[in-house]
Amino acid sequence: MRFSGPKRRSVAPFAMTPMVDVVLLLLIFFMFTSQFSQITRTPLDLPEEPGEGVEVDDSAAIVLDLDKDGQIFVAAQPVDMDRLVRIVQVEIERRGDVGMVDVLIRADRNASAKHLNAIARRLRALGVGSWKLGTADPGGAR
Amino acid sequence: MRFVKHSKGNSELPELPMTSLIDVVFLLLVFFIVTVNFLREQELWSALQAEQRASGQAADLRPQIVLVQNKDGAPAFVIGDRVFRDKQSLTDLLVLLPKEGGVFVKVSGDVPIQAAAAALQATKDAGFIKVTYVPAG
């Protein structure tokens, strides 16, 4: 009886150059896509509070940014109060129940509370019963 | 019977060019450093005041009321006739109060949002579940 020995498999040479090309392309792709996802957030000095231990959920239905001058932004676009009301109304219609509307307000800590109060009054008038205030955890550096 | 001797380590492995690999690793490192959020964003939940509550049985469960207003040029937290300048003092008092009726945080328009957030945080830290934001002014 004759057994054939194990065939020696030749390992293909590992071409680094195309791999580096692909990796760089992937890198550029992810850099751009992450920029697009971050662009909806206005850079703000959020109130420095630890919050409720629940990290901000970016999937909140409506995320309002309120800068220190009282300008409201939705998806990085400046909006006035009437436009904001319309956005909230559309969201209420889309959800079919005002109780399902989730509002997160990211407000600059140095902004006057009168701007926040104005938003709160409008939300209340629209029937929105609760909202969340974004904070920056002072000990939350990763 | 004849066996072919199988020797380990006979296969030739290609050399990995370390320079390119390090380049890629450093690029990935820079990418993650740039894109990472250094501050963890949290959130404070608050209800908004609805219509005035009916009197009667609800009177037994009256909410505590924390006023956030400007006093002598600086934000202050007021409960009844007691005035607090810092969040910790406010929290220490709120801890002692009954929680069943919840708490109203009434925020004046002339304070910074940081003060409103501090008051909301104090109520949460004190163990209140029902926290209602009431815009004032």
Interface residues (C-beta under 8 A of the other chain):
Chain A: M1 R2 F3 S4 G5 P6 R8 R9 S10 V11 P13 F14 M16 T17 V20 V23 L24 L27 F30 M31 S34 Q38 L46 P47 E48 E49 P50 G51 E52 G53 V54 E55 V56 D57 L66 L104 R106 A107 D108 R109 N110 A111 S112 A113 K114 H115 L116 N117 A118 A120 R121 L123 R124 V128 G129 S130 W131 K132 L133 G134 T135 A136 D137 G140 A141 R142
Chain B: M1 R2 F3 V4 K5 H6 N10 S11 E12 L13 P14 L16 P17 S20 L21 D23 V24 L27 L28 F31 V34 T35 V36 N37 F38 L39 R40 E41 Q42 E43 L44 W45 S46 A47 L48 Q49 A50 V68 V107 S108 G109 D110 V111 P112 I113 Q114 A115 A116 A117 A118 L120 Q121 K124 Y133 P135 A136 G137
